[in-house]
């Protein structure tokens, strides 16, 4: 999302270009519902609505699930999503994970797909390349089974995680370049999650169902949506897709459930642009709650994994109360351009708990809870109403596609093409989830945008778009001609990943772009029509079922319909490859579908390889120099201790501050920085059980530098005591690692608060 720093950065661009580095802000982008329950409407199971059968046994598949920690550096690294240079991490609210789902054929065990859901802003070209290399390095068995065609790397689109891991220069700019530690945490954790899923492969069945979740998303760009033809809009009840599609994986040997994978469209922007605590945003909350809820259930296998994946997320928002002017006027933002008195800055979307001054944490938890409740209700109902996934075909394809000049024929017979990547003026205006600044506005189109002429000067110093490029992108006024800039290396992707999975009658579109609601509907519809022609339904009366996922594999910004593109709100301005981007995707994906037919033996072309730029990427991120404890203090010493007791149900917080060290010395992957421990037994024979760690939403870990010159810092651990916490005696524990000043040696240490009572 655009922030005011965008404009300052654009001024700086005229000078930074000469050094090969541009300080630019990267932009991504009703009454209060009850907090007591979610509004979701149970729909028919996917395999048939009219006559659901209680326990239909579908085809058997190889199924496996795995999960691993990918939490990168939680401090001193810019967050990926809002692109505010000031949004540097200061701690951890929730660990980030890679969740992997493998589906394979029992008839041909080499035919399988691997679907990864990362708690990141998106997939990425370099991350995907690293994951594929890491899987191959696991051994010949892995190298033979898993590769570019059948591994999809998707992101939940969280805006609350560390950045500096992306392949292209544009998103690296606000993170001050590329950070190897941040990148490696994602790649290594993702590879580990694939390994764990592979090791757990068993025969099983997959149930598929859907439900409608009515109160977890709204349109943040309704004005653009309304440009689509009325007869098309009239086919749909809502201006965002409210359907949640869910797959449940069940082990054949004992009937226990291994995991769930679902798709639902809502932006990962519940945590606000002023948040500096790492979290998985609303989908991270939903996955956390689901996995926690099934622990101990008799029909659930150990190591249950819940994946909450994105769908056509482009114009959705979790800020369900709509966009309001935060200027004291009490007015809603202007409908067509999301301004207040002609300005972007005061226009902000409001979440369900917007009155809380908590950087969006309670709103985030609430939107996550609503997704969890809808998914859990559907998961439970599948025991009675599900129709199992059927069809023996498990197939996949992947084609690197040059989208900077993709020429094709429209259904009306006219020949059109896409353009090298470029971003429009309204890209800098941001959205209601994160507004821009100064005179940039959404809904800015035409060759003479109503903005300061200075921006054209800055644009032209970076790279002046040629007349053919401007004509190709029209009516988008080009602000950043990123697809034609290759110095010091590539700024944005011109090569994208075309990837499709097929499992029986289910087809998964793996999209590199964030599709708007209507773009996603058209895309799914076109793929379904072609897949039905090719016989993918395998006898199913309703034909093929199609889901759309993304952003995956690389980050190619947005894809809007031509009608939405015409008014150039944020989503249209961020549609990289011109007005025919959606049609190009539809053409490429539908033309490739025949490779997934049951009798297909031909393999698709590989296409041109995208650049992987990890070894040439710039970095201005300073590493940890050293840590030191203050005079007469030791690492882990308590600076401010907890109180003697707290009341359950009083919304109290148990908090302690310790002499700390930089968390970047050890990411604690698969471990924890913080714990809540509960005493079991008397004082003489006490045993301390860990009851919370830093993967729990309620336990917050914060780090603060107290003296840069002397290398000292403090860590605060806060337990937001839940209403269902048990009475007893507790303490807080801190685990840290310090870096010595001269040798650079890393040493581990710990700290413990005093004991405190929890009472009702």
N, C-alpha and C positions, 0 to 999 in steps of 0.2 A: 504494500500500500504506500501511496505517496505521503511523504512528510514534508514539512517546510524546508528541511535541509536539501531537498531536491534543487531548489532554485539557487541556493548558495553554491551547490556542487556544479551546477551548469555554468555559473560564472567562472568557477575554478577550472572548468574543462578547457578553456582556451589556452591555459598555461600547462595544465597537466598532460595534454595530448603530446606536447613536445617531449615529455619524459616517458611517454608510453603508458601513462596511468591516469585514469580519469576518476576524480572523486565525485561520484554521481549517485544519487539516491535511486535504488532499484525498486520499482513499484510492482507489486503483484495485484498484482491485483488491479390500534389493536390493544386491548386491555391486557393486563398482566395475567398470564395463565397460572393456574394453580400449581403449586410446587408439590402437591401431594400425589398426583398421578399424571401419567402421560396420556395424550389423546391419540390412540392408534386404533385402526379399524382392521379387524382380521379379514383377509381376503382368501380366495380359493388357493389351494396348493397348485403349484405350477403345472402339474401333470394332468389336471382336470378338475373342474369346479363342480360339475353337476352331480357326480356320484363318488365322493371320496371313499376310499376303502381303508379300513382300520389298520391293516398291517401288511400292505403290499410289499413283496420282496422284489426289489429291482435287480439289475445286473450287479455282479460283484466287481469291485475295482481294487487295485492296490491303493491304500490310503496311508498317509503319514503326516504328522504335524510336528513342528519344532519351533522353539522360541529361544532367543538369546539377546543379551544386553548390547545395545549400540550407543549408550549414553556417552557422548563426546565431552570435551572440556566444558564445564559448567560455569566457568568464570573467565572474564577478560576476552571473550570471543563474541563477536557480533552475532545476533540472532538472524536466522534466515526466514524471510517472509515479509515483514514490514519494511525492511531495508533502511531503518534509521541507524545512522552511525553511532548514535548515543545509546542504542539498546544493546549494551554489553552485559553478558551474563554475570550474575552475582550469587548464583546458587542453584539449588535443585528442589523442585516440588514433587517431581515424579520421574522415575527412570524411563528411558526410551528403549523400545524393543524392535527387533525384527521377528516377524511371525511368518513361518513358511508352511505352505500346504502343498503336498504332492498327491497327484491323482494319476494312476497308471492303469493300463490294461492288464488283466490277468491272463489273457490269451497271448499277448505279446508284451512281456514285461519291459521291453525297451521303449515302448510307446507310453510316454508319461509327460505330464506338465508340472512345472514348479512355479507357484504363485507366491511371491513375497509381499508382505505388507509391512512397510517400514514406517516408524513414527518420525517421518521427516516431511519436509515441505513438498518433495516430489521425488521421482526417480531422477537419474542423472547418467550421462554418457560415461563419465570416468568411473563413477561408482559401479555401474553395471559392468564395465570392463574389468574392474578389480574383483568383483564378485565372481565373474566367469573364470578369471584366472585362478582365484582362490579355490573354487570348486574343482577345477582340473588338477590343482596341486594336491588334492586329497588322495589322489591315486587313480590308477587306470580304470577302475570300475566307475568312478564318478565321471571321469573324462569321457567315457564311452556313452554314458547315459544322459548327461546334462550339458547343454550348450546354448548358443545364442538363440536357437529356434524355440526352445521349450522352457526358458527361464524368463519370467516377467518380474521386473523390479518396480513396484508401485509405492507411492508415498501417501500417507493419510492427509497430507496438506496442512500439517500443523505449522503454525507461525510462532511456536514457542520453543524451538530447539536451536542449538548452536549451528552456525553456518560455516563458511570458509571451506566447504568440501566440494563445491561444484566445478564443472569442467570449463565453462566459458567465462570470459573476462567480465561481462556485464554484471552477473550476480556476485562476482568476487570483489567488486569495487567497494561497496560499503563495509565488507568484512575485512578490508585492508589486505586482500589477497587470499591465498590458499594456505590451509593449515593441515599438515600431514597427520597430526594427531586426531583431528576431527574426522578426516577422511578415513583413516585406518580403523577408527572405532566402528564406523558404519560397515565398512567392508568386512572386517574380521567377524563382527557379530552376525552379519547376514550369512556369511559362509558357515559359521557355526550352527545357525538355525537350520540351514539346509542339511547339514550333516546329521543333526539330531532328528529331523523329519525322515531322512533316508534310513537311519538306523531303526526307526520305529515302524517301518512299512509293514503292513499286514493286509490281509484280505478283509474287505468290508463293504458296506453300502453307503450311499449318499442320499439323504432326503433333501428335497428342495421345496421351499415355500415362500410366500410373500405376505406382507402386511402393509398397511398405510400408517405412517406416523405423521400426525397432522400439526404438531406444535413444536417442532424442532428446527424449522427453517422458514425463511421468507425470501422473496425476491428482492435483491438490492438494486435491480436495474429494470423495474417494471416498464418504464417508459420505452426502453429498447425492445422489451418483449412484446409490447403492444404494436410494434411496427410489423410484426409477422401477420400474415393474412388472417382475417377474422374467421374464415371458414376452417382454417387450420387450428386456431386457438379454441374454437368452439368444440373441437373434438376432445378437449381435456378439461377436467374439472378445476385444476389448479395451475398457477403460473410458475410453480416449481414442481419437480418430481418428488412426490411424497412416498413413493413405493420403496420399501426395504425388501430386498431379495436375500434369502439366507440358505446356505448349504450346511447340513449337519452330517458329520462323518462318524460312522458307527462301526465298531470292530465286530467282525462276523463271529469270532470264537466265543464271545461271552455277551454280546449285545451292549457293551459299554461304549459311551460316546467319547470320541477323542478330541473333538473340537468343532467350531463353527466358523464359517467365513460368510460375511454379508457385505452388501453394497447399499449405501444410502448417501444421497447428495446433500452435503452441508459443509460450508467453509470452516477451516480450522482457525477461525479468528475470534474465538470466544475470549482467549487471553489477549489483552489489549497491547497496543504498541508501547506502553510504558512498563510492561511486565519484563522482569529480568531474571525470573526463575524458570529453569528448564522444565518443560512438561510436554505431554503428548496431546495437549488441547482436548477438545470434547471427545474425539474418537479414542484417545488414550484413556480417558476416564471410562468410557463405555467398555473397552476391553478389560480394563482393570476390575471394574465392577462385575462383569460377567465371569471372569476367571475366578474371582473371589467367591462368587455366589454358588459355584458348583463344587467347591471343595467339600469333600465328605459325602457328597450325594452318591448313593449306591450304584446308580447307573452311569457314573462318570469315571473314566479312566484317569489315573494319575498323569499329571503333565498336560492337562486339558489346555487347549490354545484357542483363543477367541480373536479373530481378525475382523476389524471394522474398516472396510475399504471404501474408497471414494467412488462416486459415479459422475454424472454430468453436473459438476459442482460450480461451473463458471460464474453464474449470476446468483448463486444462493448465499445466504447469510444466516449465522446462528443468532444474530441480534434481532430477535423476533418481535420486538416492540416497534421496530421501524426506525427511520432516520429523523432525528430532531435537531433543532438549532440550539446549541449549547452557548447561547449568547444572552440569555435572560429573557428572550422574547416569548418563549413558550410555544413557538411555532414549529411546524414540521418543515423539513427542508423542501426547497422548491422541487417540484416533481420531475421536470425535464432535465435538469442539470445538477441536482443535489447541492444547491448553494443556499446560503442564508445572507440576504442583503447583497447578493452578488459575489460572495466569498465562499470558498471551499472549507476553510479551516474550522468553522463552527459546526459543520454538519457531521454528526456522528450517529451510527446505529447503536441502539440500546438493547442489551441482553436482558434476560428475565430478572436479574438482580443488579441492574445498572446503578442503583442508589448506593451500593456498597463500594467503598473506596479501597478495593482490593486487587486492582489491576485485572479485573475480570474473572477472578478465581471462582466465585460462587456461581456466576452465570455459566462458566465453563463446566463446572460440576453438574449443574442442572441440565444443560443440553446433553451432556454425556449420559446422565442418568436416564433421560427420556429415550435415547437410542438403546441403552442397555435394556430398559424395561420392555420396549417393543420387541427387541431381539429375543429376550428370555421368554416372553409370552409365546412368541412364534415357535421357538425351540421346544417348549413344553407341548404345544399343540400338535407338533409334528408326530408325536407318539401316537396320536389318535387319527389325525386327518391327513397325514403325509402321503404323497405319491413319490415313490423312489425314482431317482435318476436312472434312466435306462438308455441302452445303446452301447454297443461294444467298442465303438470307435473313440480313441483318444489320440488327438492329432494337434499339431502346432505348426506355426510358420512365423518367420521373421525376415523382413526385407528392409535393408537400409535404403531409404528413398530420398532422392534429392528433391526437396520441395521448393527450392529457390527459382526453378523454372520448369515446373511440371505442366506439360501441355496435354490436354485431353479434350474430349468432345462431350458437351452437355446433352441431356436427353432431347433438347430441341434442335440438335444438329449443329449448333455453333461451337467453334473451337476457341478455347480460352486457355489461360495459363496462370500460374501463380508467380510470385515475385520474390526476389531476395528479401530476407527478413528486415522489417522496419517497424518502429513503434511511433504512434501518433501523438499529437499534443495532449489528448485526453488521457493518455497513459500517465502523464505527470500530474493529472488532476486527482488520481487515486479513486477510491470508492468511499462509500459511507462506513465501511469497516476500518478505513484508514485514509482520511482525506489528504489532498495535496495542499498547495500554497499559492499565494499571489494570484496572478491572473489566469492560471490554468483552470479550465473547467471541463467537466464532462459535456458531451454533446457539442464538440467542436469539430466541424468538418469544413471542407473546401480548401482551396489553395491559398486563401488569405485569412488565416485564423485570427479571431479577435483577441490577440495576445500581443504583448510587447514585442516590437520588431527585433529587440535584442536577442530573442531566442533563435531567430533565423541566423543571426550572426554567429552565435555559439554553435548552432547546428552545422553551419557551413565550415567552421573551423575544424570540427570533428570529422565530418565527411559530408560534403554537399550532395544531396540526392540528385541524380541526373534527371532530365526531363522524362525519359522513358520510365524510370523508376517511380517518379511522381505520378505519371499517368497510370502506371500499373496498379498503384495503391489507391488511387482516387476512389472515393472522396476523402480518404485519410490524408490530412496534412502531416507530413513526416517530420518528426522531431529528432529521432535518432535512427540513422540509417545503418543499423548494427550489422546487418547481413553482408554488407560490403566493406566492412572494416576488418582487416586481418593483422594489424600491428598493435601491440607487440605480438599478439596471437589472436585467435578467433574470438569475437565478442559474443556471438549468439549462434545457435544451430541453424544451418541450412539443410543438413541431412537429418532426417527423423526416422524413428523406428516404427515400421508398420508390423504389428504383431497381432495374431489371432490365435485363440485356443478353442478347441472343440472337444467336449466330453459328452458323448451320446447326442442328445437333442439340445444340449446347452452350448451356446457360442459366447465367448468372452472377447469383446473388443478391448484391446489394450492400447489406450490412447496416450500419446506424448503430450497432448494439450488438454487444458481445462475447457471442456465443452460447455456451452451455455445450455439451459434447459431445453430449448427448442432445437438447438443444434444436435444435442444428444438424441432427442426423439427422432429426428430425421435420419440420423446416422444408424441408429438401431433398426429403424423401419426398413431402410435400404438393405442392410445386411441380412435381416430376416427374410425379406422377399427373395434375395438371391440364394440364401441357404436353403430355403424351402424348395426353390427350383432344382437345386442340386440333390435333394432327397435327404437332407440332414435330419429331418424330423423322425426318421426311423419308425414310421407308422403312427406317430403321435398325431391325433386329430387336430390339435391346436397348432401344429407346426413347431418350428424351432423357437426356443426361448433365447433371447439375446440380452446380455448385460454389458454395460460399458464401464470400464474402469480407467483410472488415471488420476493425476498425471504420472506417467510411467516411463521408465527407461532413459528418456532425456527430458529436459524441461523446455517445451516449445510454446510456453505462454498460453494463449487462449485461442478458441475457435468459436466464432459467432456466426449466425446466419447472415446471408447477404442483406436482409432487411435490417437486422440489428447493426450490422457493419455500417450501413448507410447513415445512421445518426451519430456514430462515433462517440458513444459513451466509452467508459473505461475498457469494457470487454472487447468492443470493436476496435478500439485503438491498439489493443494488445494482441489482436489477431495478426500474427507475424507476416503471413505470406500473401496478404491482399484479400480482396473481396471474395475470391473463389476458393479460399482455404478449405471450407467445409466440403464443398463439392469435390475438391481434389482428394481429401481424405476418403470420402465415400467411394470415389472412383478407384483409388488404390486398394482399398480394403475389399470391395466387392469383386474386383478383378482377380484378387489373390485367393478368393475363397475356394476355387476349384481344386487347389492343392490339398484341401482338407477333405475332399470327397472320399468315400469308402474305398473306391477302386483306384485312387490316385497313386501313382508311383513316381511321378516327376517331382523334383524338388524346385522350389522357387529360386530365383537368382539371389545372390548375397547382396548385391548392390554396392555402392561406394562406401568405403569405411569412413566413419566420422573421425575427426581428430581427437585423440586422447591427450590432454595437455597438462597432466599432473607434473611432469618433469620439467616443463617450461614455465609453469605458472609463477607469477610474482608473489611475494609475500612480504608484508611490512608488519607482521605480527611478532612482537617480541616474546621470546620464551621466558620461562621462569629463571631469574638470575640466581637468587638464593633466598632462603628463609632464615629468620632469626627470632628467638623469643626475647621479649623485653628483659631488662636487667632484673635479676633475682626471680625470674619466672622460668618455668619449663614449658615445653610444648605440651599441650593437653591440660595445663593448669586451669582451674575454674576462675573466671574473671567475675561473672555474675551468676549466682546460683538460683536454682528453683526455689519456690516457696515450700513451706512445710506440708501443705495439703491443698487439694482442689475438689470442687464439687462436680459430679457428673450431671450433665443436663444444664449446666449454667454457662455453656459456651466459653469456658475458661481455657487458657493456654499455659501449659507448663513449658518454661523457657529457661535455657542456660547458655551462657557465653563462655567460650574457652579460648586460651591462647592457641592460635591456629597456624596452619601452613597452607600454601597454595594447593588447591585440589588438582591442578594440572600435573602435579608430580606423580599422581597415580589416579587413574580414572575409576578405579574400583569396579571394573566391569565384572558383573556376576557377583558383586559383593555390595558393601554399603559404607557410606560415610557416617551414618547416624543410626542409632537404635533406641527403642524404648524397651526396657527390660522389666519384667514383673517377678517379684520374689515368690518363691515357692518353698514352704517350710519355715522353721523358726530361725532365729538369729544364729544359733549354733550350727545348724545344718542347712543353711539357706542355699537354694539353687536359683539362679537367675535365668529365666526364660525370655528369649527375644519375642516380643509380641508386635512390634512395628519396626520397619526399617525404611530407608529412603525411597523404596519403591511405593510406599503407601502415601496416598494423597494427603493425609492428615499430618505427616511428619515432614517439616520443612527444614532444609539445610541452607544456611546463608553464610557467605564469606565476605569479609571486608578488610581491605588493606588499611592499616592504621599508620604505617610509616614506610613510604616507598624507599627512602634512602637507607633505612636500617633493616628493611626486609621483614618487618613485623606485620602480623595480621591477626584477626579474630574470627572465630566461627560461632554462630548462634544456631542452636537447635531448638525448634519450637514444635511442641506436640499440641495440635488443636484437638482437644479432648472430645471424642465423639459421644453421642448420647448412649450408645450401646457398649461403652467401655465398662470393664468389670471393676468392682471395688478391689482395693488391695494396696500393696506397697510397691512402688515403682522407682526407677531411676533412668536418667538419660546417659547414653554413652556416645562418645565421639571417636572415630578412627581417622587418623591423619598420617601424612607422610611429608617430611621436610627435606629440603635440599641444602646441603652444606655449602658455605660460601666459596671455598677454594677448590675442593675436590669434586664438587657436584654430586657427591654421594647422596643417595636417597635413603632415609631412615624412617621406619614406621614408629608410631607412638599412639597412645590412646588417652582419653580423658573421661572421667565419670562424675556426674553430678551427685549431690547428696540424695538420700532417699526421700520420697514424699508419698503421702497418703492420697488415695482417690476414694472419695466417699459419696454416697447418695444423699 
